[in-house]
Amino acid sequence: VNKSVAIVGASGYTGTELQRLLAQHAHLEATLLMRSRAARTDESGSTGVQPLDPARFEEVHGVFLCTPHGAASELAAAAVAAGKPVVDLSADFRLRDPKLFASTYGQEHRAPDLLRRAVYGLTEHNREAIAKATLVANPGCYPTSILLPLLPLLQQGLLDDTAPLIADSKSGVSGAGKQPNERTHFGNVHDNFLAYGIGTHRHAPEISQELGRAVVFTPHLLPTFRGILSTIYVTPSNGNRAETVRNCLHERYRSEPFVKVYQTGAPELHDVQRSNQCHISVHDSGPVVVIVSAIDNLVKGASGQALQNMNLLLGYDETEGLT
Ligand SMILES: NC(=O)c1ccc[n+]([C@@H]2O[C@H](COP(=O)([O-])OP(=O)(O)OC[C@H]3O[C@@H](n4cnc5c(N)ncnc54)[C@H](OP(=O)(O)O)[C@@H]3O)[C@@H](O)[C@H]2O)c1
């Protein structure tokens, strides 16, 4: 059975990536592409991207919101009112507590009732709830790279809960979207490397919410376009070392198509770019265990995981369009 979807924010980085993925999907077609501003034409004529019109959600079977946080709430409400399942790639429905949303994002939540119905879309850990949901909050890019390796370890009680969890993450510049600013402009990114949002980044509350404990999270900006590599420092409980941690992750993810746990070596961005994969390695290092986790921020960190979730919402094989 073929179904159609809308992409709101089709002129942005994640919206464009979603179109690339949907072009390989056997059953889903992006028939409605919308952006916030008036449609532009290119040299070959229309780009097919139309001005925003939520009334047109009626025309499709599902809606992807690839729009900035704040803007997504009302669009999600319109789609849900039209009876259409939604995957929201923004942060609007990720934090369960509307007060935490307000303090983190500097604005009141615009759809607190709908927030209660949202399901956090880390597919490998929540697929049953996702399949039954109407609104999926697609996880942040950095959180995806950190939660996939850490959640099984916490669930198995393998980490010392008195030692800090430290995630040192590096992202390509596409993580910031298509609109350049002083920090993400080519002139500042090229031939440079920097840490930002130290102790204040908006993804820290999201990671802590899902882990159920605090995390030291420091993001960095790489002079590349796509990819996130997180280096995570943990202290195992009961004197356990890397081998136990690796075995736990290997067991948890052995039948998962999009998570790979290395037996030797460490993942690089080249191993995951343009794929929906998260690659993980585990190493002993002095008193701690170091975990390296790599994803493509635009795929497993955004549009790929969003499609994985939409596949579940619409009853397709989760891997459709993604392998
Ligand atoms: N980039 C990543 O790696 C990544 C990863 C995970 C999650 N996300 C999240 O996904 C969302 C989209 O990110 P992006 O990187 O694709 O952003 P982007 O490149 O800046 O694109 C934003 C898109 O949203 C449209 N838009 C802007 N304001 C709007 C409004 N008020 N109503 C409707 N549409 C509006 C834009 O249309 P115009 O072109 O007409 O302005 C554009 O199509 C953001 O919430 C972001 O935080 C991004």
The ligand as a Gaussian input file, in Angstrom:
#p B3LYP/6-31G(d) Opt

LIG

0 1
 N       20.296000      19.920000      11.558000
 C       20.361000      18.868000      12.368000
 O       21.345000      18.131000      12.402000
 C       19.190000      18.564000      13.281000
 C       19.233000      17.375000      14.015000
 C       18.159000      17.065000      14.858000
 C       17.095000      17.929000      14.949000
 N       17.089000      19.086000      14.257000
 C       15.937000      19.967000      14.396000
 O       15.145000      19.862000      13.225000
 C       14.534000      21.117000      12.937000
 C       14.938000      21.557000      11.525000
 O       16.353000      21.688000      11.488000
 P       17.141000      22.077000      10.161000
 O       18.577000      21.942000      10.509000
 O       16.587000      21.340000       9.002000
 O       16.749000      23.643000      10.049000
 P       16.923000      24.650000       8.801000
 O       17.936000      24.124000       7.846000
 O       17.139000      25.973000       9.403000
 O       15.485000      24.625000       8.079000
 C       14.339000      25.112000       8.742000
 C       13.115000      24.878000       7.875000
 O       11.962000      25.287000       8.614000
 C       11.251000      26.306000       7.855000
 N       10.705000      27.259000       8.821000
 C       11.342000      28.263000       9.479000
 N       10.498000      28.919000      10.306000
 C        9.284000      28.320000      10.151000
 C        7.998000      28.543000      10.707000
 N        7.788000      29.511000      11.615000
 N        6.975000      27.766000      10.289000
 C        7.166000      26.787000       9.372000
 N        8.370000      26.518000       8.815000
 C        9.409000      27.273000       9.205000
 C       12.288000      26.899000       6.942000
 O       11.633000      27.493000       5.821000
 P       12.323000      28.692000       4.969000
 O       13.403000      28.064000       4.155000
 O       11.196000      29.199000       4.143000
 O       12.851000      29.660000       5.979000
 C       13.117000      25.674000       6.572000
 O       12.439000      24.918000       5.598000
 C       14.994000      22.094000      14.013000
 O       14.037000      22.151000      15.037000
 C       16.277000      21.429000      14.529000
 O       16.576000      21.776000      15.871000
 C       18.106000      19.415000      13.408000

